[in-house]
């Protein structure tokens, strides 16, 4: 950082020292002095992923032998671009609350996330941390400190969305909607039967279906059948207030030999908000399930 000359004489040594300390603090982040409570490790299922595609993130926290964590902290994962600008995150509560972590314990789990459709391609960095949702304070961890008790944990190369298998939301879908408080969250409601068309990969694949149904409060549990043509692939029970991510295996034989294949998603119970007084809505659409991601990944 370039030093700044003092503009006038007569500034005391204490004031000058304070100014220099502020300047030094602006030049970089200081290392935490408290002992680390854990060593975090983040592993990705792949080093390169296209926008819109799923990726498995494995979190591993090796708790320090003398750690004492009072209270429950959330896991912070911020994905930043080459200029260290935050693009999106995977903040969440760990499956084992931090108040239950024991000295020397290893806490490890995997989450599946979808790379958002974001106007950035190239290398991204994943920074991890532990923070309090109430006070926003962060715990000290062992690792490469990048400032504000965040730690560099992994890197990911983001590829264009065109790298994915070509897919079309064909019949039986309502227009896409975006959450009012988070433009990264998008979904499409199905009607009673919705069709997803995709280019035949000519090999085995996996169908990812990430969905819920706020209408379940009024219609109860729903049965969702996933099929290709006349071939049922899987029947899924969706309970009210539940969000599911299902991976449905597709064999090359099930997909068939046509250039374009189609998956059908059928719901046994639909929901009409305008006809349900308790819903407090004038929405006249017939709604099946709310789909956040429907993705075909070749094997």
PyMOL commands that set and color helices and strands:
alter all, ss='L'
color gray80, all
select helices_A, chain A and resi 13-27+98-100+161-163+216-219+252-255+273-275+277-279
alter helices_A, ss='H'
color red, helices_A
select strands_A, chain A and resi 38-44+48-50+54-63+74-80+86-89+106-114+122-131+144-147+150-159+167-169+177-179+182-189+193-199+205-212+222-228+231-238+244-250+260-267+271-272+286-287+290-298
alter strands_A, ss='S'
color yellow, strands_A
deselect
rebuild
show_as cartoon
